[in-house]
Amino acid sequence: MAKVKLQLLDRELINRFLNWLEETRNCKPATRNQRLAAIHSFFRFLIIECPEKIEQCQQILGIPMKKVEQPLIKHLSLEGTKALLEQPDVMSLSGRRDSVLLTLMYDTGCRVQELVDLRVCDITLADTVTVKLTGKGDKSRVVPVMAPTGQLIRQYIAENHLDTALYRNHPLFTNRSGKKITRAGITYILQKYAEQAYLSGHEDVDPKLTPHCLRHSKAMHLLQSGINLIYIRDLLGHSDVSTTEVYARADEKMKREALENAYQSPSDGEMPSWQEDNDLLNWLKNFGK
């Protein structure tokens, strides 16, 4: 890879690079913006280290980001979620495990890796069952679960004899080999029951449903129930509420589109003529007398 001299990095060259990303590499505008953000960071640093290059830096820092339309967040309806969670056959041992797994994943809104890493000691079986989730950057949060979910967890731990000191550090969910379940394994389980729900008549349940879509669903359902964004942020483990605000924007967009689709104009679209309104004409003639 050839070395590029700093003095050659001007606005024109950077724009040519960004255009190359989109036109030749077929990168999306979001990828283009990510590359530009990294370039901007470098030139902000350069202003501090080499003040004499401030003019060159300002030209490049003036290159704007490309507007990117935010995609609609995919999520299940409450009815679709209920249908999904009803699919596992609780008469079988694996079906009961899958029922607990899916219910816990939805109830906590956890990331798939957080579910993979759950150990028995992360569950506290108090009056209110809580789950300790370890997310990005090894940051932990404690999430209380709803009473029905708590009852499922109690039964699952008791049935699998996980309530002894020997199994404190044992994975909460294992595969058929007794090893810790994997991300791929959880995705397989989720899509297996999503397809069952779809084939049983719930067409809003995508057979290719992803674990992150279930996380989105929990966030949207909480928001639609009137839960404050701060609490949703804490539940999801976001470090900044601005990350959580994407759900609020998505919900506003859906509400607006629903209103626009349902809207019927109360008028025929024609403005009434004041010149044909005799009462108004008489009032105007007498106005100020």
C-alpha positions in Angstrom: 0.0 0.0 0.0 1.5 3.3 -1.1 2.1 6.0 1.4 0.0 9.2 1.0 1.6 12.4 1.9 -0.4 14.7 4.2 -0.2 17.7 1.8 -2.0 15.6 -0.8 -5.1 15.1 1.4 -7.3 17.9 0.3 -11.1 18.2 0.0 -11.1 17.0 -3.7 -9.2 13.9 -2.9 -11.4 13.0 0.1 -14.6 13.5 -2.0 -13.2 11.3 -4.8 -12.5 8.6 -2.2 -16.0 8.8 -0.8 -17.5 8.7 -4.3 -15.3 5.6 -5.0 -16.7 3.9 -1.9 -20.3 4.2 -3.2 -19.8 3.9 -6.9 -17.0 1.3 -7.2 -17.2 -0.6 -3.9 -21.1 -0.4 -3.8 -21.0 0.7 -0.2 -24.1 2.2 1.3 -24.3 5.9 2.4 -24.1 4.8 6.0 -20.7 3.1 5.4 -19.6 6.3 3.5 -20.5 8.3 6.6 -18.6 6.0 8.9 -15.4 6.4 6.8 -15.9 10.2 6.7 -16.4 10.3 10.5 -13.1 8.6 11.0 -11.4 11.1 8.6 -13.0 14.0 10.5 -11.7 12.6 13.8 -8.1 12.5 12.3 -8.3 16.1 11.1 -9.7 17.4 14.4 -6.7 15.8 16.0 -4.4 17.3 13.4 -5.7 20.8 14.2 -4.4 20.4 17.7 -1.1 18.8 16.8 -0.3 20.9 13.7 -2.1 24.3 14.0 -0.4 25.6 10.9 -2.5 23.1 8.9 -5.8 24.5 10.2 -7.0 25.7 6.7 -6.4 22.3 5.2 -8.2 20.6 8.1 -11.2 23.0 8.0 -11.7 22.3 4.3 -12.0 18.6 5.0 -14.0 19.0 8.2 -16.5 21.0 6.0 -17.3 17.9 3.9 -20.9 17.0 4.9 -22.3 13.7 5.9 -24.8 12.2 3.4 -28.4 12.1 4.6 -29.4 8.6 5.3 -33.1 7.6 5.8 -33.5 5.6 9.0 -35.0 2.2 8.2 -38.1 1.3 10.0 -37.3 -0.8 13.1 -38.6 -4.3 12.6 -40.5 -5.7 15.5 -43.3 -8.0 16.4 -46.8 -6.9 17.4 -48.0 -8.0 20.9 -50.2 -10.6 19.2 -47.3 -11.9 17.2 -45.1 -12.1 20.3 -47.7 -14.0 22.2 -48.1 -16.4 19.3 -44.3 -17.0 19.1 -44.0 -17.7 22.9 -46.9 -20.2 22.7 -45.2 -22.4 20.1 -42.8 -24.6 22.2 -44.2 -27.9 23.2 -44.0 -27.8 27.0 -44.7 -31.5 27.2 -41.1 -32.2 26.2 -37.9 -31.4 28.1 -36.4 -29.4 25.2 -39.7 -27.6 24.6 -39.8 -26.4 28.3 -36.2 -25.2 27.9 -37.1 -23.3 24.7 -40.2 -21.8 26.4 -38.1 -20.4 29.2 -35.3 -19.3 26.8 -37.7 -17.3 24.5 -39.8 -15.9 27.3 -36.7 -14.7 29.2 -35.1 -13.2 26.1 -38.3 -11.2 25.4 -39.0 -10.2 29.0 -35.5 -8.9 29.6 -34.9 -7.5 26.1 -31.4 -8.9 26.4 -28.8 -9.2 23.6 -28.3 -12.7 22.3 -24.7 -12.9 23.7 -26.0 -11.9 27.1 -28.4 -14.8 27.0 -25.6 -17.2 25.9 -23.4 -16.1 28.8 -26.1 -16.4 31.5 -25.0 -18.7 34.4 -27.2 -20.1 37.2 -25.6 -17.7 39.7 -26.9 -14.8 37.6 -30.4 -15.7 38.6 -31.7 -14.5 42.0 -34.8 -16.4 43.2 -36.2 -13.8 45.6 -39.8 -12.7 45.9 -39.2 -10.9 42.5 -36.9 -13.0 40.3 -34.0 -10.9 38.9 -31.5 -11.6 36.2 -27.9 -10.2 36.1 -27.0 -9.5 32.5 -23.4 -8.7 31.4 -23.4 -6.6 28.2 -20.9 -4.7 26.1 -17.7 -3.6 27.9 -18.4 -6.1 30.7 -21.1 -3.7 32.1 -23.6 -5.5 34.2 -27.2 -4.7 35.0 -29.9 -6.4 37.1 -33.2 -6.8 35.4 -36.4 -7.9 37.2 -38.7 -10.2 35.3 -42.4 -10.5 35.3 -44.0 -13.0 37.8 -45.0 -15.6 35.1 -41.5 -15.5 33.7 -40.1 -15.9 37.2 -42.2 -18.9 37.8 -41.0 -20.5 34.6 -37.4 -19.9 35.6 -38.0 -21.4 39.1 -39.5 -24.5 37.5 -36.8 -24.8 35.0 -34.0 -24.6 37.6 -35.7 -27.1 39.9 -36.5 -29.6 37.1 -32.8 -29.5 35.9 -31.4 -29.7 39.4 -29.5 -26.5 39.0 -30.4 -25.2 42.5 -27.3 -26.6 44.2 -23.9 -25.0 44.8 -22.3 -27.5 42.4 -24.1 -25.8 39.5 -23.7 -22.1 40.5 -21.4 -21.3 37.6 -23.1 -23.7 35.2 -24.6 -22.2 32.0 -28.3 -21.6 32.4 -29.0 -22.9 28.9 -27.2 -25.8 27.4 -27.6 -27.8 24.1 -28.2 -31.5 23.7 -24.5 -32.2 24.4 -24.7 -30.4 27.8 -22.5 -27.6 26.6 -23.3 -23.9 26.7 -25.7 -22.9 24.0 -24.4 -20.8 21.2 -25.6 -17.7 19.4 -26.4 -19.9 16.3 -28.2 -22.3 18.5 -30.5 -19.6 19.9 -31.1 -18.2 16.4 -32.1 -21.7 15.3 -34.5 -22.1 18.2 -36.1 -18.7 17.6 -36.5 -19.2 13.9 -37.9 -22.7 14.3 -40.8 -21.4 16.4 -41.2 -18.2 14.3 -41.8 -20.4 11.3 -44.3 -22.5 13.2 -46.2 -19.3 14.3 -46.1 -18.0 10.7 -47.5 -21.3 9.3 -50.2 -21.4 11.9 -51.6 -18.1 10.5 -49.6 -15.4 12.2 -48.3 -13.8 9.0 -46.8 -10.8 10.9 -44.2 -13.2 12.4 -41.2 -13.4 10.1 -39.9 -17.0 9.8 -36.4 -15.5 9.6 -36.9 -13.5 12.9 -33.6 -12.5 14.6 -32.9 -12.3 18.3 -32.3 -8.6 17.9 -35.7 -8.2 16.4 -37.2 -9.7 19.6 -35.1 -7.1 21.6 -36.6 -4.4 19.4 -40.1 -5.8 20.0 -39.7 -5.5 23.8 -38.5 -1.9 23.6 -41.3 -0.9 21.2 -43.9 -2.6 23.4 -42.6 -0.8 26.5 -42.6 2.6 24.7 -46.2 2.1 23.4 -47.2 1.3 27.0 -46.0 4.7 28.1 -42.8 3.6 29.8 -40.2 6.4 30.1 -37.2 6.2 27.8 -34.8 6.3 30.7 -36.2 3.1 32.1 -36.1 1.5 28.6 -32.5 2.6 28.3 -31.6 1.0 31.6 -33.4 -2.2 30.7 -31.7 -2.6 27.4 -28.3 -1.6 28.8 -27.7 1.4 26.5 -25.0 3.8 27.8 -26.7 6.8 26.2 -30.4 7.6 26.0 -29.9 8.9 22.5 -29.4 5.3 21.4 -32.8 4.4 22.9 -34.5 7.4 21.3 -34.5 5.6 17.9 -37.5 3.7 19.2 -39.4 6.8 20.0 -38.7 8.2 16.5 -39.8 5.0 14.9 -43.0 5.0 17.0 -43.7 8.6 16.0 -43.2 7.7 12.3 -45.6 4.7 12.5 -48.2 6.8 14.3 -47.9 9.6 11.7 -48.3 7.1 8.8 -51.3 5.5 10.5 -52.9 8.9 10.9 -52.2 9.9 7.3 -53.7 6.6 6.0 -56.8 7.0 8.2 -57.2 10.8 7.5 -60.3 12.0 5.7 -60.6 15.6 4.9 -63.7 17.2 6.4 -64.0 19.5 3.3 -64.2 18.9 -0.4 -60.9 20.7 -0.9 -62.5 23.9 -2.2 -62.2 27.1 -0.3 -65.5 28.9 0.4 -65.9 32.2 -1.4 -66.6 35.1 0.9 -68.2 37.0 -2.0 -71.1 34.5 -2.0 -71.7 34.7 1.8 -74.5 37.3 2.2 -74.3 37.2 6.0 -70.6 37.9 5.9 -71.0 40.7 3.2 -73.6 42.4 5.4 -71.4 42.1 8.5 -68.5 43.7 6.5 -70.6 46.5 5.3 -71.8 47.4 8.8 -68.3 46.8 10.3 -67.1 50.1 11.9 -70.3 52.0 11.5 
